[in-house]
């Protein structure tokens, strides 16, 4: 009979422990959100790394009727992106956007014959 009581007590302790784990997880503060800016830079870098010698990655940012071919992505902070490039008229253009709402389109294109393929410059925030 003592063995039965012992088993019952172990089972009860296991249930109490599991219940504490569930409530502790619910009460724990949410984990730090991933650094979206670093993720975006990482994805662009990975796409560029996979390119062949005669290919380039054309990255575009569009806001309403304005469209920029992005040549540089600069993150002055983890939450803000500054995109520099050229617009439809081949003029210099810059866009400042919160990283959370940033939408970019990337296409692999062949480089002009005889020209060096362009690469998007990626500049991350300085470590603090």
Protein Blocks (a to p, Z undefined) as FASTA:
>chain_A
ZZmmmmmmmmmmmmmmmmmmmmmmmmpccdddddfklmmmmmmmmmmmmpcfkbccdddd
dehjbccddfbdcdfbfkbccdddddfkopacdddddfklgccddddddddehiacdddd
ddddddZZ
